[in-house]
Amino acid sequence: MIQRIHHTALSTPDLARAVAFYRDLFGFAVVREFAWPAGSKAADRLMGLAGTACRAAMLRRGDSMLEIFEFSSPAPRPQSEDRPVVDHGITHVCFLVDDLEAEHARLSAAGVRFHHPPQPSGGGVFTAYGRDPDGNVFELLEVREPAPKEAPLPARRDPYEVFSRVYDQDVHLRIPRAFVRTLRPLLRGLRRGPAVLDLGCGSGLVTAHLARAGLRVVGVDRSEAMLRIARRRCARFGPRVRLVRGDLARLQAPPDAPLAVACGDVVNHLPTQAVVRRVLAAIRRSLAPGGIFVFDAVTDFAFETYWTDNTHLLRGPQGDLLMDCDYDPVRRRGSVRMTAYARGARGRYTRHETTLHEYAWRDRELVRAVREAGFAQVWRLPWSAWPDQHEEPAMDRALWCGRTPGGPGGVGDARLRELGFKQLR
Ligand SMILES: C[S@@+](CC[C@H](N)C(=O)[O-])C[C@H]1O[C@@H](n2cnc3c(N)ncnc32)[C@H](O)[C@@H]1O
């Protein structure tokens, strides 16, 4: 079964120039460099030519790959820098962008040649054709139409009824731990005073970390299955922890929290921009003047790299969880088909299935949503729970922070700066 396009390959007279173009301007990373000398029989057979010799590089951005060859033999026929797109053969490579005007302006300023400024191509699609340094045509394409309206999901089980059976293990323990470790300096000075909010608290992993640090915490989640676990986990903290079942869009808490947090892509669970705004506005109303809301959000890089057509197996004492992930870049929606083999009494396993959707919010959409929800400041910090993420081309998450109007509140700007947060103007 043919699955999808794995890579596109170009032949260039100048490998270094072509690699620099796609690396520096298009954000690809070189993942492999290779070469073969003349006389390689296997390469000649593959190319269908005698005496081939070349240097080459494989580049990757997300799940897209480009292979670039510079052949020294046999002598390649040169390509006109203005090769007409009507000529037979592959005409162009198309790159999906999230802001066509911005990309067109950025690349034009870097000297990239375009056939024309961005223009509509119908059906909510906007495009611009341009040329790489060898005259290969590329297309930039942005889909601006709102995602096709989906029929409301049938009243179905909370996916966390399944997920909760195998949630408290493996990577799902590490994300809340890293989240609290990063934010620990913000907690100083919040011990006395009103409770902090843990929103989308799930099984209470962050809630417990905060309570252990001496804070009073109100945890809110809409999943009864997750809250059952949170209640067990947090019972030992007595009245210091209060757990409430509810939807964040209808959050009603006294307007006095100095800090609210949402860890574990909670904001990516919200299905539309309108819902994101509604939830953010409800959170803003629950904060004291100058209070802050800190949350993590999954980046495009992570959706493209770790979700697209990827299967992850997570294991632990509660059982195994097979996460069959995919990402639709047009709808900007990730899906995880989960099959949980939950370990029950006497070591018996039961199988449970569900699907969870998460939504990829662009940075500019989050900035706009935080501002429109009434926050006075927006801060951002590229972040990951994985200590080796810096070896990848990009971070898999960002931490976001919104501050309500009315003063520095319990956590000053200096503390955010110390952590590396940058305020977005
Ligand atoms: C990946 S879990 C994260 C749980 C926890 N914060 C952690 O870090 O382990 C996401 C949680 O968000 C909750 N959630 C998603 N959307 C919500 C909403 N609109 N209102 C309340 N809870 C929500 C889910 O029920 C789930 O427990």
The ligand as an ORCA input file, in Angstrom:
! r2SCAN-3c Opt
* xyz 0 1
  C      -3.597     15.938     29.324
  S      -4.666     16.155     30.666
  C      -3.650     17.104     31.767
  C      -3.984     16.823     33.196
  C      -3.051     17.484     34.214
  N      -3.097     18.924     34.150
  C      -1.641     16.989     34.049
  O      -0.764     17.788     33.726
  O      -1.422     15.780     34.244
  C      -5.833     17.352     30.117
  C      -6.977     17.539     31.092
  O      -7.723     18.674     30.659
  C      -9.082     18.416     30.942
  N      -9.900     19.319     30.132
  C      -9.837     19.478     28.794
  N     -10.722     20.392     28.400
  C     -11.358     20.835     29.510
  C     -12.380     21.779     29.751
  N     -12.960     22.470     28.759
  N     -12.791     21.970     31.023
  C     -12.235     21.279     32.051
  N     -11.263     20.365     31.878
  C     -10.824     20.144     30.630
  C      -9.247     16.945     30.604
  O     -10.397     16.388     31.213
  C      -7.940     16.378     31.141
  O      -8.060     15.920     32.450
*
